């Protein structure tokens, strides 16, 4: 899938039937910044 995480969330928000098929609603979707914030808290070990 050649979409960003943010684009994927926007697509799911627009297509509620997809969310219904996987038993979710729009309130269950994390904000697009969630992954960015999580990666910012992780320590990188090289």
Backbone as a chain_set.jsonl record, in Angstrom:
{"seq": "XXXXXXXXXXXXXXXXXXXXXXXXXXXXXXXXXXXXXXXXXXXXXX", "coords": {"N": [[0.851, -1.169, 0.0], [0.754, 2.055, -0.988], [0.528, 4.416, 0.693], [0.528, 7.014, 3.131], [0.486, 6.759, 6.724], [-1.251, 8.623, 7.762], [-2.858, 9.189, 5.516], [-4.06, 6.697, 5.22], [-5.602, 6.591, 7.563], [-7.36, 8.724, 7.045], [-8.709, 7.671, 4.84], [-9.998, 5.446, 6.01], [-11.664, 6.81, 7.793], [-13.407, 8.02, 6.017], [-14.69, 5.873, 4.9], [-16.819, 4.243, 6.359], [-17.971, 1.704, 6.288], [-15.889, -0.092, 5.986], [-14.617, 0.058, 8.458], [-16.706, -0.948, 10.006], [-16.737, -3.606, 9.179], [-14.477, -4.612, 10.394], [-15.086, -4.342, 12.984], [-14.736, -1.785, 14.264], [-14.873, 1.726, 15.135], [-14.75, 5.225, 14.182], [-13.767, 6.549, 16.431], [-12.078, 4.704, 17.542], [-9.76, 4.784, 16.092], [-6.338, 5.643, 16.12], [-4.765, 8.872, 16.491], [-3.072, 10.533, 13.79], [-0.578, 11.363, 14.604], [0.287, 9.65, 16.546], [2.111, 7.442, 16.121], [4.435, 8.854, 15.457], [4.949, 10.272, 17.829], [5.361, 8.1, 19.553], [7.68, 6.91, 18.445], [9.417, 8.986, 18.948], [9.778, 8.791, 21.665], [11.227, 6.5, 21.987], [14.383, 4.937, 22.526], [17.146, 4.931, 20.418], [19.211, 2.364, 19.52], [22.264, 1.699, 18.263]], "CA": [[0.0, 0.0, 0.0], [1.608, 3.227, -1.099], [-0.121, 5.548, 1.36], [1.06, 7.298, 4.456], [-0.414, 6.363, 7.812], [-2.284, 9.661, 7.84], [-3.78, 8.962, 4.396], [-4.832, 5.486, 5.524], [-6.612, 6.975, 8.554], [-8.368, 9.528, 6.352], [-9.498, 6.749, 4.024], [-10.875, 4.689, 6.902], [-12.681, 7.723, 8.313], [-14.366, 8.27, 4.947], [-15.364, 4.628, 4.51], [-17.236, 3.634, 7.624], [-18.299, 0.284, 6.123], [-14.658, -0.855, 6.218], [-14.466, -0.014, 9.911], [-17.736, -1.851, 10.503], [-16.339, -4.983, 8.879], [-13.449, -5.042, 11.349], [-15.658, -4.035, 14.312], [-14.179, -0.559, 14.821], [-15.498, 2.971, 14.705], [-13.72, 6.253, 14.007], [-13.179, 6.889, 17.73], [-11.061, 3.699, 17.851], [-8.556, 5.011, 15.298], [-5.391, 6.555, 16.766], [-4.41, 10.08, 15.759], [-1.945, 10.311, 12.884], [0.694, 11.686, 15.263], [0.567, 8.648, 17.579], [3.354, 6.716, 15.826], [5.543, 9.801, 15.532], [5.217, 10.516, 19.247], [5.908, 6.869, 20.129], [9.061, 6.782, 17.991], [10.189, 10.028, 19.617], [10.067, 8.36, 23.041], [12.087, 5.315, 21.967], [15.822, 5.13, 22.411], [17.713, 4.233, 19.274], [20.465, 1.688, 19.829], [22.921, 1.349, 17.004]], "C": [[0.895, 1.23, 0.0], [0.897, 4.469, -0.566], [0.575, 5.774, 2.69], [0.043, 6.83, 5.491], [-1.569, 7.354, 7.915], [-3.314, 9.484, 6.722], [-4.648, 7.734, 4.642], [-5.921, 5.786, 6.548], [-7.726, 7.794, 7.915], [-9.285, 8.642, 5.519], [-10.474, 5.954, 4.886], [-11.976, 5.559, 7.49], [-13.775, 7.987, 7.285], [-15.197, 7.033, 4.61], [-15.746, 3.83, 5.748], [-17.584, 2.154, 7.482], [-17.072, -0.601, 6.32], [-14.446, -1.028, 7.716], [-15.484, -0.975, 10.514], [-17.372, -3.311, 10.296], [-15.29, -5.504, 9.858], [-13.81, -4.63, 12.779], [-14.986, -2.852, 15.011], [-15.072, 0.618, 14.446], [-14.419, 4.046, 14.678], [-13.062, 6.661, 15.32], [-12.074, 5.908, 18.124], [-9.742, 3.945, 17.118], [-7.622, 5.986, 16.008], [-5.124, 7.769, 15.876], [-3.187, 9.813, 14.897], [-0.596, 10.593, 13.539], [1.114, 10.642, 16.301], [1.889, 7.918, 17.337], [4.566, 7.627, 15.933], [5.929, 10.069, 16.977], [5.848, 9.287, 19.905], [7.369, 6.681, 19.721], [9.955, 7.814, 18.664], [10.572, 9.649, 21.036], [11.013, 7.164, 23.099], [13.555, 5.713, 21.87], [16.311, 4.314, 21.224], [19.066, 3.654, 19.67], [21.071, 1.222, 18.517], [24.14, 0.515, 17.294]], "O": [[1.708, 1.409, 0.907], [0.695, 5.445, -1.289], [1.132, 4.855, 3.29], [-1.11, 6.543, 5.167], [-2.718, 6.967, 8.128], [-4.514, 9.617, 6.962], [-5.833, 7.731, 4.312], [-7.042, 5.294, 6.421], [-8.903, 7.583, 8.21], [-10.499, 8.843, 5.498], [-11.644, 5.807, 4.53], [-13.103, 5.096, 7.668], [-14.94, 8.158, 7.645], [-16.303, 7.158, 4.083], [-15.075, 2.869, 6.124], [-17.501, 1.414, 8.463], [-17.198, -1.739, 6.773], [-14.134, -2.122, 8.186], [-15.16, -1.731, 11.43], [-17.665, -4.155, 11.142], [-15.226, -6.705, 10.12], [-12.954, -4.578, 13.662], [-14.7, -2.913, 16.207], [-15.915, 0.518, 13.555], [-13.291, 3.801, 15.106], [-11.904, 7.079, 15.318], [-11.223, 6.238, 18.95], [-8.715, 3.374, 17.486], [-8.063, 7.046, 16.453], [-5.247, 7.692, 14.654], [-2.358, 8.967, 15.233], [0.429, 10.104, 13.064], [2.198, 10.749, 16.874], [2.7, 7.791, 18.255], [5.61, 7.219, 16.441], [7.114, 10.09, 17.31], [6.762, 9.416, 20.719], [8.206, 6.334, 20.555], [11.127, 7.543, 18.923], [11.578, 10.129, 21.558], [11.546, 6.853, 24.165], [13.911, 6.694, 21.217], [15.935, 3.155, 21.052], [19.958, 4.382, 20.105], [20.467, 0.455, 17.767], [24.845, 0.11, 16.37]]}, "num_chains": 1, "name": "protein.A"}
